[in-house]
Amino acid sequence: MGSGECRSNDYGAAAYWDARYSSPSSGGGAFFDWYQKYPALRPLLRARLPTSSRILMLGCGNSLLSESMVKDGYEEVVNVDISSVVIEQMREKHVDIPQLTYFQMDVRDMSFFGDETFDCVLDKGTLDAMMCGDDAPHGASKMLAEVARLLRPSGIYMLITYGAPKERVPLLYQAGCHRKIELHIMTTPKYQLKWSNSVPLPQPIMEEVALSMDGQLPPDYVLKDPESHFIYVCQTSDAANGANCVVAGEGKTVTSK
Ligand SMILES: C[S@@+](CC[C@H](N)C(=O)[O-])C[C@H]1O[C@@H](n2cnc3c(N)ncnc32)[C@H](O)[C@@H]1O
């Protein structure tokens, strides 16, 4: 996935991910991070999430992000993924790290967890995978309603994606689960490498950019790396989390239990 395109509808299917994680030729059994790695994300994560936060990692895959966060002091990262293959691999690899737990789960139904039980939900590439599936955008809005239900008041949903604001902001606000969205734009590792000897960099590695409610960037803003990644820091609705979320296509409001 990248540059606003789904390369495969299969990204939304458990069977696709099971096959991918089973095969060494497609990275099964190894570690792989989509988009960005922890060192690049660290300044924002450390600024916004205290290390005592209870964090839920959506669609963890075989990313090193959760492990790196724990090595950096984070006390609890709960990981879920639809692929039982990758969950088994990651559980085995991290058996000696009690701060990391792994559950096979579909993010559209996380009823295993109680309401308002996480301080932060992190998503690097999972909403993107869902938006490629046959169930999009219905599945994505079900996931967002679940995210809002699981977050404590003032909790944060941090979405790291290739999806530009005009595609993602309407989805995030449409679900009605968030009252405030802050945007950070981050150049790709490829771009960072290309310009690593330039002083100053043509664009900072990460910068906060003003965002309108309908997903417009400032008119004079120029994206120097066209493949940039977008990080949306979303604050949940007031009071009863999840109470205002509408699942697209069902017209129904999800209420907290
Ligand atoms: C693009 S990968 C991102 C993996 C990892 N977060 C990273 O940054 O490297 C998307 C992940 O989402 C998982 N996934 C896709 N649909 C899912 C669903 N409905 N529920 C839970 N996980 C899902 C896939 O198994 C895959 O591991």
The ligand as a Tripos MOL2 file, in Angstrom:
@<TRIPOS>MOLECULE
LIG
   27    29     1     0     0
SMALL
NO_CHARGES

@<TRIPOS>ATOM
      1 C1         -0.3650   -3.1570    6.4690 C.3       1 LIG1
      2 S1         -0.2240   -4.3540    7.7100 S.3       1 LIG1
      3 C2          0.4440   -3.3880    9.0400 C.3       1 LIG1
      4 C3          1.1710   -4.2230   10.0590 C.3       1 LIG1
      5 C4          1.8460   -3.4210   11.1870 C.3       1 LIG1
      6 N1          0.8960   -2.6220   11.9140 N.3       1 LIG1
      7 C5          2.9670   -2.5550   10.6890 C.2       1 LIG1
      8 O1          2.9130   -1.3450   10.8580 O.co2     1 LIG1
      9 O2          3.9350   -3.0770   10.1500 O.co2     1 LIG1
     10 C6         -1.9280   -4.5510    8.1880 C.3       1 LIG1
     11 C7         -2.1580   -5.5500    9.3040 C.3       1 LIG1
     12 O3         -3.5430   -5.5040    9.6360 O.3       1 LIG1
     13 C8         -4.0240   -6.8190    9.8720 C.3       1 LIG1
     14 N2         -5.4790   -6.8100    9.6200 N.ar      1 LIG1
     15 C9         -6.1260   -6.6510    8.4350 C.ar      1 LIG1
     16 N3         -7.4590   -6.6790    8.6240 N.ar      1 LIG1
     17 C10        -7.6600   -6.8520    9.9640 C.ar      1 LIG1
     18 C11        -8.8160   -6.9690   10.7890 C.ar      1 LIG1
     19 N4        -10.0440   -6.9090   10.2740 N.pl3     1 LIG1
     20 N5         -8.6520   -7.1600   12.1160 N.ar      1 LIG1
     21 C12        -7.3900   -7.2210   12.6590 C.ar      1 LIG1
     22 N6         -6.2640   -7.1200   11.9310 N.ar      1 LIG1
     23 C13        -6.3950   -6.9320   10.5980 C.ar      1 LIG1
     24 C14        -3.2230   -7.6910    8.9100 C.3       1 LIG1
     25 O4         -3.1780   -9.0400    9.3110 O.3       1 LIG1
     26 C15        -1.8530   -6.9970    8.9370 C.3       1 LIG1
     27 O5         -1.0280   -7.5700    9.9220 O.3       1 LIG1
@<TRIPOS>BOND
     1     1     2 1
     2     2     3 1
     3     2    10 1
     4     3     4 1
     5     4     5 1
     6     5     6 1
     7     5     7 1
     8     7     8 2
     9     7     9 1
    10    10    11 1
    11    11    12 1
    12    11    26 1
    13    12    13 1
    14    13    14 1
    15    13    24 1
    16    14    15 ar
    17    14    23 ar
    18    15    16 ar
    19    16    17 ar
    20    17    18 ar
    21    17    23 ar
    22    18    19 1
    23    18    20 ar
    24    20    21 ar
    25    21    22 ar
    26    22    23 ar
    27    24    25 1
    28    24    26 1
    29    26    27 1
@<TRIPOS>SUBSTRUCTURE
     1 LIG1         1 GROUP 0 **** ****
